[in-house]
Amino acid sequence: MATAERIQEETIGNLVEPRFERIGGVEYAMSSPGYKHQTVLLAIGVQLREKLSKYGCMPIIAPFDVYPLYDQGDENTFVQPDIFAVCDKSKLGENRYNGAPRFIIEILSSNRSYDMITKLNLYQKAGVAEYWMVDTEEKIITVLELSNGSYLYHSYGAGQEVPLVSVPGCTIDFNRVFEIPE
């Protein structure tokens, strides 16, 4: 009979690589997202794909490594945002994005404080122009706009168009984001 460790080793070695992010040398394990998370992710991704193409940008959905501090010489810090916009294709490699994307979305899940504090601080330091935190429980989208090195907060709710600050003229229909089939 196989031991639990051996089964886990074989599973990880043969089928699935564990997902993690590294910030300042500290590794953070990532669990699989839930149903609401994935439904909202898809709804936003579909809208972004339609709308960003008009501006020469495209959305990338996790898992995909982003090295936001690459331009600052940090090869050790990487994250896998739920969605980010690629507008500068020169930073896009086959398996990673080198530098701070213009726009990042994190859908809040089980480790909310990680997205709301740790990643927020990283994205601000890296110079991410716009960071969205999408709360699937409260049905709120918080848009953080980088201004003079600090984030300004804007919140959006039902019935609103959510503007992409970093892509003028581009908006997302809030109601379509939270159409979650039962």
C-alpha atoms as a printed R data frame, in Angstrom:
    type eleno elety resid chain resno       x      y       z
1   ATOM     1    CA   MET     A     1   0.000  0.000   0.000
2   ATOM     2    CA   ALA     A     2   1.334  3.457  -0.902
3   ATOM     3    CA   THR     A     3   1.997  6.057   1.729
4   ATOM     4    CA   ALA     A     4   0.227  9.427   1.667
5   ATOM     5    CA   GLU     A     5   3.548 11.164   1.038
6   ATOM     6    CA   ARG     A     6   4.344  8.908  -1.911
7   ATOM     7    CA   ILE     A     7   0.890  9.410  -3.443
8   ATOM     8    CA   GLN     A     8   1.219 13.172  -3.008
9   ATOM     9    CA   GLU     A     9   4.716 13.104  -4.513
10  ATOM    10    CA   GLU     A    10   3.545 11.060  -7.492
11  ATOM    11    CA   THR     A    11   0.497 13.266  -7.986
12  ATOM    12    CA   ILE     A    12   2.546 16.431  -7.885
13  ATOM    13    CA   GLY     A    13   5.358 14.918  -9.916
14  ATOM    14    CA   ASN     A    14   3.202 13.375 -12.622
15  ATOM    15    CA   LEU     A    15  -0.037 15.291 -12.866
16  ATOM    16    CA   VAL     A    16  -0.184 18.687 -11.257
17  ATOM    17    CA   GLU     A    17   2.420 21.241 -10.331
18  ATOM    18    CA   PRO     A    18   1.582 23.064  -7.108
19  ATOM    19    CA   ARG     A    19   0.803 26.729  -7.670
20  ATOM    20    CA   PHE     A    20   2.560 29.347  -5.600
21  ATOM    21    CA   GLU     A    21   3.673 32.949  -5.736
22  ATOM    22    CA   ARG     A    22   6.866 34.450  -4.350
23  ATOM    23    CA   ILE     A    23   7.055 37.944  -2.925
24  ATOM    24    CA   GLY     A    24  10.300 39.174  -1.409
25  ATOM    25    CA   GLY     A    25  11.611 35.619  -1.150
26  ATOM    26    CA   VAL     A    26   8.539 34.330   0.741
27  ATOM    27    CA   GLU     A    27   6.499 31.653  -1.030
28  ATOM    28    CA   TYR     A    28   2.709 31.700  -0.789
29  ATOM    29    CA   ALA     A    29   0.838 28.493  -1.663
30  ATOM    30    CA   MET     A    30  -2.268 28.951  -3.806
31  ATOM    31    CA   SER     A    31  -5.331 26.762  -3.454
32  ATOM    32    CA   SER     A    32  -7.749 25.995  -6.248
33  ATOM    33    CA   PRO     A    33 -10.347 28.731  -6.717
34  ATOM    34    CA   GLY     A    34 -14.043 28.078  -6.126
35  ATOM    35    CA   TYR     A    35 -17.068 28.171  -8.414
36  ATOM    36    CA   LYS     A    36 -18.031 31.839  -7.832
37  ATOM    37    CA   HIS     A    37 -14.433 32.922  -8.330
38  ATOM    38    CA   GLN     A    38 -14.133 31.100 -11.650
39  ATOM    39    CA   THR     A    39 -17.539 32.273 -12.912
40  ATOM    40    CA   VAL     A    40 -16.688 35.917 -12.166
41  ATOM    41    CA   LEU     A    41 -13.216 35.452 -13.672
42  ATOM    42    CA   LEU     A    42 -14.721 34.186 -16.920
43  ATOM    43    CA   ALA     A    43 -17.366 36.948 -17.038
44  ATOM    44    CA   ILE     A    44 -14.724 39.665 -16.646
45  ATOM    45    CA   GLY     A    45 -12.318 37.947 -19.034
46  ATOM    46    CA   VAL     A    46 -14.936 37.737 -21.796
47  ATOM    47    CA   GLN     A    47 -15.784 41.435 -21.490
48  ATOM    48    CA   LEU     A    48 -12.129 42.446 -21.372
49  ATOM    49    CA   ARG     A    49 -11.294 40.380 -24.432
50  ATOM    50    CA   GLU     A    50 -14.050 42.126 -26.401
51  ATOM    51    CA   LYS     A    51 -13.150 45.605 -25.253
52  ATOM    52    CA   LEU     A    52  -9.355 45.654 -24.853
53  ATOM    53    CA   SER     A    53  -8.680 44.470 -28.396
54  ATOM    54    CA   LYS     A    54  -9.884 47.871 -29.646
55  ATOM    55    CA   TYR     A    55  -7.033 49.449 -27.674
56  ATOM    56    CA   GLY     A    56  -4.262 47.078 -28.747
57  ATOM    57    CA   CYS     A    57  -4.330 45.223 -25.423
58  ATOM    58    CA   MET     A    58  -5.350 41.707 -24.408
59  ATOM    59    CA   PRO     A    59  -6.274 40.040 -21.124
60  ATOM    60    CA   ILE     A    60  -4.306 37.091 -19.737
61  ATOM    61    CA   ILE     A    61  -5.998 34.821 -17.204
62  ATOM    62    CA   ALA     A    62  -4.183 32.902 -14.438
63  ATOM    63    CA   PRO     A    63  -2.129 30.874 -14.100
64  ATOM    64    CA   PHE     A    64   0.571 32.928 -15.800
65  ATOM    65    CA   ASP     A    65   3.670 34.269 -14.019
66  ATOM    66    CA   VAL     A    66   4.118 38.024 -13.743
67  ATOM    67    CA   TYR     A    67   7.426 39.461 -12.534
68  ATOM    68    CA   PRO     A    68   6.171 42.958 -11.587
69  ATOM    69    CA   LEU     A    69   9.503 44.184 -10.187
70  ATOM    70    CA   TYR     A    70  11.553 42.846 -13.113
71  ATOM    71    CA   ASP     A    71  12.348 46.380 -14.295
72  ATOM    72    CA   GLN     A    72  13.705 47.076 -10.809
73  ATOM    73    CA   GLY     A    73  16.065 44.074 -11.006
74  ATOM    74    CA   ASP     A    74  13.952 41.678  -8.936
75  ATOM    75    CA   GLU     A    75  13.905 38.252 -10.628
76  ATOM    76    CA   ASN     A    76  12.773 36.534  -7.419
77  ATOM    77    CA   THR     A    77   9.308 38.077  -6.989
78  ATOM    78    CA   PHE     A    78   6.498 36.710  -9.136
79  ATOM    79    CA   VAL     A    79   2.719 36.468  -8.861
80  ATOM    80    CA   GLN     A    80  -0.144 34.986 -10.850
81  ATOM    81    CA   PRO     A    81  -2.873 37.638 -10.959
82  ATOM    82    CA   ASP     A    82  -6.347 36.378 -11.782
83  ATOM    83    CA   ILE     A    83  -6.373 38.671 -14.830
84  ATOM    84    CA   PHE     A    84  -3.939 41.238 -16.170
85  ATOM    85    CA   ALA     A    85  -3.850 43.337 -19.304
86  ATOM    86    CA   VAL     A    86  -0.999 43.057 -21.768
87  ATOM    87    CA   CYS     A    87  -0.616 46.374 -23.565
88  ATOM    88    CA   ASP     A    88   3.172 46.260 -23.965
89  ATOM    89    CA   LYS     A    89   3.812 43.021 -25.852
90  ATOM    90    CA   SER     A    90   7.600 43.504 -25.631
91  ATOM    91    CA   LYS     A    91   7.339 42.406 -21.954
92  ATOM    92    CA   LEU     A    92   5.450 39.218 -22.819
93  ATOM    93    CA   GLY     A    93   7.419 35.983 -22.966
94  ATOM    94    CA   GLU     A    94   6.189 32.466 -23.652
95  ATOM    95    CA   ASN     A    95   5.869 31.628 -19.949
96  ATOM    96    CA   ARG     A    96   5.985 34.970 -18.131
97  ATOM    97    CA   TYR     A    97   5.424 38.720 -18.213
98  ATOM    98    CA   ASN     A    98   8.440 40.855 -17.272
99  ATOM    99    CA   GLY     A    99   7.430 44.093 -15.578
100 ATOM   100    CA   ALA     A   100   4.393 45.742 -14.093
101 ATOM   101    CA   PRO     A   101   1.237 45.332 -16.179
102 ATOM   102    CA   ARG     A   102  -0.857 48.442 -16.645
103 ATOM   103    CA   PHE     A   103  -3.915 46.732 -15.180
104 ATOM   104    CA   ILE     A   104  -4.413 43.798 -12.738
105 ATOM   105    CA   ILE     A   105  -7.533 42.154 -11.308
106 ATOM   106    CA   GLU     A   106  -7.643 39.932  -8.243
107 ATOM   107    CA   ILE     A   107 -10.879 38.192  -7.313
108 ATOM   108    CA   LEU     A   108 -10.993 38.018  -3.542
109 ATOM   109    CA   SER     A   109 -11.313 34.523  -2.154
110 ATOM   110    CA   SER     A   110 -10.252 32.580   0.924
111 ATOM   111    CA   ASN     A   111  -7.083 34.603   1.597
112 ATOM   112    CA   ARG     A   112  -8.543 38.099   1.234
113 ATOM   113    CA   SER     A   113  -5.878 39.841   3.312
114 ATOM   114    CA   TYR     A   114  -3.162 38.555   0.974
115 ATOM   115    CA   ASP     A   115  -4.802 40.300  -2.018
116 ATOM   116    CA   MET     A   116  -5.881 43.353  -0.012
117 ATOM   117    CA   ILE     A   117  -2.568 44.016   1.729
118 ATOM   118    CA   THR     A   118   0.412 41.995   0.461
119 ATOM   119    CA   LYS     A   119  -0.394 42.146  -3.237
120 ATOM   120    CA   LEU     A   120  -1.719 45.701  -3.040
121 ATOM   121    CA   ASN     A   121   1.608 46.845  -1.558
122 ATOM   122    CA   LEU     A   122   3.555 44.900  -4.208
123 ATOM   123    CA   TYR     A   123   1.505 46.331  -7.079
124 ATOM   124    CA   GLN     A   124   1.833 49.857  -5.727
125 ATOM   125    CA   LYS     A   125   5.622 49.476  -5.370
126 ATOM   126    CA   ALA     A   126   5.859 48.010  -8.893
127 ATOM   127    CA   GLY     A   127   3.868 50.893 -10.396
128 ATOM   128    CA   VAL     A   128   0.761 48.980 -11.534
129 ATOM   129    CA   ALA     A   129  -1.429 51.840 -12.771
130 ATOM   130    CA   GLU     A   130  -4.727 50.147 -11.935
131 ATOM   131    CA   TYR     A   131  -5.622 47.346  -9.545
132 ATOM   132    CA   TRP     A   132  -9.115 45.906  -9.156
133 ATOM   133    CA   MET     A   133 -10.240 43.874  -6.156
134 ATOM   134    CA   VAL     A   134 -13.459 42.033  -6.974
135 ATOM   135    CA   ASP     A   135 -15.512 40.910  -3.970
136 ATOM   136    CA   THR     A   136 -17.819 38.054  -5.010
137 ATOM   137    CA   GLU     A   137 -19.577 37.957  -1.619
138 ATOM   138    CA   GLU     A   138 -20.402 41.660  -1.302
139 ATOM   139    CA   LYS     A   139 -20.675 42.139  -5.076
140 ATOM   140    CA   ILE     A   140 -18.407 45.173  -5.094
141 ATOM   141    CA   ILE     A   141 -15.575 46.072  -7.431
142 ATOM   142    CA   THR     A   142 -12.942 48.310  -5.864
143 ATOM   143    CA   VAL     A   143 -10.777 50.097  -8.401
144 ATOM   144    CA   LEU     A   144  -7.437 51.404  -7.182
145 ATOM   145    CA   GLU     A   145  -5.872 54.069  -9.377
146 ATOM   146    CA   LEU     A   146  -2.173 54.857  -8.949
147 ATOM   147    CA   SER     A   147  -1.617 58.581  -8.484
148 ATOM   148    CA   ASN     A   148   1.694 60.054  -7.308
149 ATOM   149    CA   GLY     A   149   2.840 56.677  -5.974
150 ATOM   150    CA   SER     A   150  -0.319 55.939  -3.940
151 ATOM   151    CA   TYR     A   151  -3.628 54.328  -4.751
152 ATOM   152    CA   LEU     A   152  -6.905 56.246  -4.901
153 ATOM   153    CA   TYR     A   153  -9.952 54.055  -4.232
154 ATOM   154    CA   HIS     A   154 -13.233 53.981  -6.181
155 ATOM   155    CA   SER     A   155 -16.004 51.440  -5.485
156 ATOM   156    CA   TYR     A   156 -18.682 50.239  -7.890
157 ATOM   157    CA   GLY     A   157 -21.902 48.312  -7.366
158 ATOM   158    CA   ALA     A   158 -24.919 46.954  -9.200
159 ATOM   159    CA   GLY     A   159 -26.089 48.750 -12.319
160 ATOM   160    CA   GLN     A   160 -22.843 50.651 -12.882
161 ATOM   161    CA   GLU     A   161 -20.360 50.672 -15.707
162 ATOM   162    CA   VAL     A   162 -16.877 50.201 -14.258
163 ATOM   163    CA   PRO     A   163 -14.296 52.273 -16.144
164 ATOM   164    CA   LEU     A   164 -10.780 51.063 -16.768
165 ATOM   165    CA   VAL     A   165  -8.865 54.105 -15.610
166 ATOM   166    CA   SER     A   166  -5.719 52.972 -17.426
167 ATOM   167    CA   VAL     A   167  -7.579 52.434 -20.723
168 ATOM   168    CA   PRO     A   168  -9.712 55.569 -21.242
169 ATOM   169    CA   GLY     A   169 -13.058 54.888 -22.887
170 ATOM   170    CA   CYS     A   170 -13.112 51.209 -21.896
171 ATOM   171    CA   THR     A   171 -15.745 50.047 -19.382
172 ATOM   172    CA   ILE     A   172 -17.031 46.783 -17.956
173 ATOM   173    CA   ASP     A   173 -20.742 46.114 -17.308
174 ATOM   174    CA   PHE     A   174 -20.913 45.397 -13.579
175 ATOM   175    CA   ASN     A   175 -24.166 43.405 -13.834
176 ATOM   176    CA   ARG     A   176 -22.662 40.969 -16.366
177 ATOM   177    CA   VAL     A   177 -19.783 40.274 -13.941
178 ATOM   178    CA   PHE     A   178 -22.065 38.901 -11.251
179 ATOM   179    CA   GLU     A   179 -24.483 36.847 -13.382
180 ATOM   180    CA   ILE     A   180 -23.700 33.619 -11.570
181 ATOM   181    CA   PRO     A   181 -25.787 30.612 -12.682
182 ATOM   182    CA   GLU     A   182 -27.170 28.560  -9.814
